Amino acid sequence: MLALIALVLLASTPISAYNRGNQRYAHKDYAGAALAYQEALQAGPSAAAHFNLGNALFKSGRIGPAIVHYRRARYLAPRDADVAANLTFARAYRVDKSSAAQSPLAHALDEALHGLSPHEATLLAPLFFALVGAFLAAWIVWRWTALLVAASLCGLVTVCGVLSQQVWASEVGARPAVVVVPEVSALSGPSEEFQQILLLHDGTEVRIREARGDYLLVQLPGGGGWVPKGSVERVY
């Protein structure tokens, strides 16, 4: 009896659900794989599970939900090249193209400031700040140039960590969301009685500005409007 209970518990662990998702994905059962990855994520966020769920959703033709999970994977693992590549690839399939193209310099700066995950930045910033103080104190006592160089390098890492924290906090605070239905009308007010302003499609990335009843006021570079709550999903 105990052995049977142990087997049941083992079969319901996040790891087993994740592995089951991989097996179903390998057999091209993308809908089944998505369900398994969602089960694995019930235990908590995981970059690998979000990434694989994004892949399964993309293969199922659900561009918007795929982008949501690729962005969540990027939040947890910002330097993962596969996550970045698949996010870019999925975005290319959207009907609505963003008009806010970044310059090469702005893009490079954005990538640099997103180089640390929020968790890494939270850990590294105070640690290297303490090291700056320790190296400066040692330099004052011994006047070794190497200590001053080490303090400078630690200071740069501290600044990078603080800036990364601020950039991620700003991004999360902007309440980004993604359209997850084939198409939805953005209206001039929070009711279907209002006039249509825009027609948004699956995968369009927006920011939530306000909630009123069953509607959300969303904004994107080309404008904005009110959409039903179920038509978009928040990224964070």
C-alpha positions in Angstrom: 0.0 0.0 0.0 2.8 2.4 0.9 4.6 1.6 -2.3 1.5 2.4 -4.3 1.1 5.7 -2.5 4.7 6.5 -3.2 4.3 5.7 -6.9 1.2 8.0 -7.1 3.1 10.8 -5.3 6.1 10.4 -7.6 3.9 10.4 -10.7 2.4 13.8 -9.6 5.7 15.6 -9.0 6.7 18.7 -11.1 9.7 16.7 -12.4 7.5 13.9 -13.6 5.0 16.3 -15.2 7.9 18.1 -16.9 9.3 14.8 -18.2 5.8 13.8 -19.3 5.6 17.0 -21.2 8.9 16.3 -23.0 7.7 12.9 -24.0 4.4 14.2 -25.4 6.2 17.0 -27.2 8.6 14.4 -28.8 5.5 12.5 -30.0 4.1 15.8 -31.4 1.2 15.8 -28.9 1.6 19.5 -28.4 -1.7 20.1 -26.6 -0.9 17.3 -24.1 2.7 18.6 -23.7 1.3 22.1 -22.8 -1.0 20.6 -20.2 1.9 18.7 -18.6 4.2 21.7 -18.5 1.4 23.8 -17.0 1.1 21.1 -14.3 4.8 21.3 -13.7 4.6 25.1 -13.3 2.0 24.8 -10.5 4.9 24.1 -8.1 6.5 27.4 -9.0 8.2 29.3 -11.9 10.8 27.5 -13.9 12.6 29.0 -17.0 12.9 25.5 -18.6 9.2 24.8 -18.1 8.1 28.2 -19.3 10.3 27.8 -22.4 9.1 24.4 -23.2 5.5 25.4 -22.7 6.1 28.3 -25.0 7.4 25.8 -27.6 4.3 23.6 -27.2 1.9 26.5 -27.5 3.7 27.9 -30.6 3.5 24.5 -32.3 -0.2 24.5 -31.4 -0.6 27.8 -33.3 -1.2 29.9 -30.1 1.3 32.7 -30.7 0.1 35.0 -27.9 0.3 32.5 -25.1 3.7 31.3 -26.5 5.0 34.9 -26.3 3.8 35.1 -22.7 5.7 32.1 -21.6 8.8 33.0 -23.6 8.9 36.4 -21.8 8.4 34.7 -18.5 11.4 32.4 -19.3 13.4 35.4 -20.3 12.6 37.1 -17.0 14.1 34.0 -15.2 16.9 33.3 -17.6 17.7 36.6 -19.5 21.0 35.3 -21.0 19.5 32.1 -22.5 20.1 32.4 -26.2 17.4 29.8 -27.1 14.8 31.8 -25.2 15.8 35.0 -26.9 15.8 33.3 -30.3 12.4 31.7 -29.9 10.8 34.8 -28.5 12.1 36.8 -31.6 10.9 34.0 -33.9 7.4 33.9 -32.3 7.1 37.7 -32.5 7.8 37.5 -36.3 4.5 35.5 -36.7 2.3 38.3 -35.3 -0.2 40.1 -37.5 0.3 43.4 -35.7 3.9 44.7 -36.0 5.1 47.2 -33.4 6.0 50.6 -34.7 8.4 51.3 -31.9 11.6 49.9 -33.4 14.7 50.4 -31.3 17.9 51.8 -32.6 20.9 49.5 -32.5 22.4 51.5 -29.6 19.1 51.4 -27.6 18.7 47.7 -28.3 22.3 47.0 -27.1 21.7 49.0 -23.9 18.4 47.2 -23.3 20.1 43.8 -23.7 22.9 44.9 -21.3 20.5 46.1 -18.6 18.6 42.8 -18.9 21.7 40.7 -18.7 21.0 39.9 -15.0 17.8 38.3 -13.8 16.0 40.1 -11.0 17.1 37.4 -8.6 20.7 37.7 -9.6 20.6 41.5 -9.4 19.1 41.3 -5.9 21.9 39.0 -4.7 24.8 40.6 -6.5 24.2 44.3 -5.9 24.5 44.2 -2.0 27.3 41.6 -2.1 29.5 43.7 -4.4 28.6 46.9 -2.6 30.0 45.3 0.5 33.1 44.2 -1.4 33.6 47.8 -2.6 33.7 49.0 1.0 36.0 46.2 2.1 38.5 46.8 -0.8 38.4 50.6 -0.2 39.1 50.1 3.5 42.0 47.8 2.7 43.3 50.3 0.1 43.3 53.1 2.7 45.4 50.9 5.0 47.8 49.3 2.5 47.6 51.6 -0.6 47.8 48.7 -3.0 46.8 49.6 -6.5 45.2 46.2 -7.0 42.8 46.8 -4.2 41.6 50.1 -5.8 41.2 48.3 -9.1 39.2 45.5 -7.4 37.0 48.1 -5.7 36.4 49.8 -9.0 35.4 46.6 -10.7 33.1 45.6 -7.8 31.6 49.1 -8.1 30.8 48.6 -11.8 29.1 45.3 -11.0 27.1 47.0 -8.2 25.9 49.7 -10.5 25.0 47.1 -13.1 23.0 45.1 -10.5 21.2 48.2 -9.3 20.3 49.4 -12.8 19.2 45.9 -13.7 16.9 45.8 -10.6 15.4 49.2 -11.7 14.9 48.2 -15.3 13.1 44.9 -14.4 11.0 46.7 -11.7 10.0 49.3 -14.3 9.1 46.6 -16.8 7.0 44.7 -14.3 5.4 47.9 -13.1 4.3 48.7 -16.6 2.0 45.7 -16.4 2.9 44.2 -19.8 0.3 41.8 -21.3 -0.2 39.9 -24.6 -3.3 39.4 -26.6 -4.1 35.6 -26.4 -7.2 35.4 -28.7 -7.2 35.3 -32.5 -8.5 38.9 -32.6 -10.2 41.5 -30.4 -11.6 44.9 -30.9 -10.1 47.7 -28.8 -13.0 50.0 -27.9 -13.3 53.6 -27.0 -14.9 52.7 -23.6 -15.3 49.8 -21.2 -18.4 48.3 -22.9 -19.3 46.6 -26.1 -21.6 49.6 -26.8 -18.5 51.8 -27.5 -16.9 52.3 -30.9 -14.0 50.2 -32.2 -10.7 52.0 -32.3 -8.3 49.2 -33.2 -8.4 45.5 -34.1 -5.7 43.7 -32.2 -4.5 40.2 -33.1 -3.0 37.2 -31.3 0.5 38.0 -29.9 0.2 41.8 -29.8 2.0 43.0 -26.8 0.4 45.8 -24.8 0.5 47.5 -21.4 -2.4 47.5 -19.0 -3.3 51.0 -17.9 -6.6 50.6 -16.1 -9.2 48.0 -15.2 -12.9 48.7 -15.1 -15.5 46.0 -14.6 -14.8 43.2 -17.2 -12.6 45.4 -19.4 -9.0 46.5 -19.4 -7.6 49.7 -20.9 -4.5 48.6 -22.9 -1.9 50.7 -24.6 0.6 50.0 -27.4 2.7 52.3 -29.6 0.0 52.6 -32.2 -2.7 53.6 -29.8 -5.0 51.7 -27.4 -8.4 51.0 -26.1 -10.6 48.9 -23.9 -10.6 45.1 -24.3 -12.3 42.3 -22.4 -10.2 40.9 -19.6 -10.1 37.4 -21.0 -8.6 38.6 -24.3 -5.2 39.4 -22.8 -2.8 37.7 -20.3 -0.4 39.5 -18.1 3.2 38.6 -18.5 4.2 39.1 -14.8 
